[in-house]
Amino acid sequence: LACACSRVRSSAAQPAAGPRRSVAEYPRFPAEVVQGPLVARASLYTDHERVFGVDLTRTEHVLPIALHIGFASGKSGSAHFDPDAAALRLYLPDGTILTSVAARTIHAASRKVRERLAQHSYTAHALVDALTEREGCVYFAVEPTSELHFVGDLLLHKRGAVVHPLDLSRALVGFEVQVDGRPLAVQVGVDLVDSHTKE
């Protein structure tokens, strides 16, 4: 099933310049897109603690995003997606850019959590049609000093005494897929869902 917040420098975050806008002023991107021969969807399970057994933002300092990528109906070719080589980025609605964390580097203390990470993480493989593909999670770094709380569709990001509300349904995931030997850039919005809806 599915699948953080820092605001400084390239490997952590790059805030946009200019005055801070209200949450409603940021655009909302489609959570499913067709790019070239591929169709891609991104989801954030707001109850991901139920999926993994722990709140990964607190225990492992990562935010899981579930990706589903495959060939669109009637399309075919040669495509390969490797999360570790895909230049994954999560663009938050305030301009913050979060970088990805390889699943193999997440060393959870609990064996049960490690097993669930192995079960739900996206692994490198050749893509097939979207109806056959299963979704898998990729992970984005969360600042260890921050506090994150979900309230409805908002992620409240607290640093010190300041709380920033971030509507993650207005976030954008960017990555590359190798299609016929060439990188294809894909950008897709994020659908906020409850894991119960996938059962």
N, C-alpha and C positions, 0 to 999 in steps of 0.2 A: 504494500500500500504506500502510503505516501511520504509523500514528500512533500538579519540577524544582525546584528546592527552595529556597524561602526561607522565613524564619520571622519576618517582621516587617511591620507596617503594611499598609494596605489594598491598595496597588498591587502589593505583593510577596507578603506572607503574613501570616496572622493565626493564631497558635498558640492551641490551646484551653487554657483554664485548668485547673488541677488537676494532680495528680501524673502523671508519665509512666507509661503502662501498657505491658505487654509487647505485642509484635506480635500474638500470638494472641488478645488480648482485644478487638481491634477487629472489627466485623462485616464480613462479605463481602456485597457487593450483587450482584444479578443483572446480568450483562453484556449482557443483552438484555431490553428492557422494552416493553410496550405502554402508550402514554400517549395517551388520547383515540383518534383514528383512526390514530395513527402507531405504528410499531414502530422502535425505535432500538437500535443495538448499538455498543459501544466496544471497541477493541482496542489494546493496546500491543505492538508487535513488539520483543521483547527483543534482536533482532539488527538493529535498524533501520539500523545502519551498512551492512549489506548492501544495503538498499533505496536509501539516499541516497548511498552512496559515502563517507560520513564519519560519525563519531559526532557528531550535532548537539548533544548536551548539552555536548560539549567545544568544538567549533569555533564554534557559533552561539548557545550558551547557551539552547537551547530543547529541550523534550521533545515529540516528536510522538505524538499519539493519533489513531488512525483511527476515524472515525465512519461509520456506515451508517444512514441515516434514510430512511424511505419510508412509504407508506400500508400499513397492515396488510391482510391478505387480506379482501376483501369491503368494504373501506372506500374512500371517495373524498372529494373536496372540493377546496378551494384551499389550498395550503400552500407557504410559501416559507422557505428557510433561508439566512441570510446570516451566515457566521462572524464578520464584523466588527461585526455588530449583535446578536449572539445572547447577550450577557452570559455568555460562556463562563467557567467556573471549573473547576479541578481540585482536589478536596478530598482531601488525603492522609490516611492513617489516623491520624496524630498530631494532626489538626486544622488543619494548615497549608493555606492556600488559595492556589493559584497562579493568576495571571491569564494571559489569552491574549495571544498575539503575532500580529499579522496577517502572513500569509505574504509579502505584498509588501514588508514591512519587513526581511525576512531577506536580507541582502546577502552571500551566500556568495562567497568569492574565486574558487572554481572554477566555470567555466562548466558543467561536467558536473553539479555539485551543484545549480546554479541550474536546470538543465533538469529534474532529477529532482524538485526542489521544485515546479516548475510542473506536472509530470506528476501528482504524488501529492497535491497540496494540494486541500482542499475549496473549491469555488468557489460563490458565491451562485447559486441557481437555484430554480425552482419544482419541488417534489417530485412524484414519481410513485409507482407502487407499489413496494414494497420489493424485489420480484424483479427489477425493471428497474434500480433505482438502483445506482450504484457507490459504493464507499466512498471517502472522501478524508480527508486529514490536517488536523488543526488543531494549534496549537502553544502550549506553555505556557512561561513564562519560567523559566529556571534561573539561580540566583544565580551570577554569574561567579566569585566567590571560593570556591565550594564544589567538592568533588570527588565525582563520582557513579560508582558501580561496580555492575554487576549481578552478583549471586551467586544463581543459581537464580531464585526468584520475588522475591527481596529486592533493593531498591535501597539500597545503602549510601551514605548522605549524610554526608560528612565536612566538618566545619567546625573548623579548627584541629586540636586533638588529640582532639576528640570525634566519634565515629562513631554515627549514628542509623540502624538498620535499618528500612526502610519496605517493607512488603509491598504492592506496587501492585495486587495482585489484590483488595485491600481499599479501593482508592481509589474515588472517585465523581466522575463528570463531570456538571456541571449546565449547561444552556443553554436558550434560548428559541427556539421556532419560531413563525412567524406562520401561524395556521390560521384561514381564513375571516375574515381581517382582525384577529384578536386574538392576543396572545401566549400560547403554551402552554408552560408550564414542564415540562422533561423532566430527569430525573435517572437516570443509568444507571451501573452498575459497570463495571469494566475487566477484560477478558479478556487474559491474558498469553499470547502465542502466538509461534511461530517463523515467519518469512516463508516458509520452505520449505513449510509446510502450506497456503499459499494458491496454490501453483503446480500 
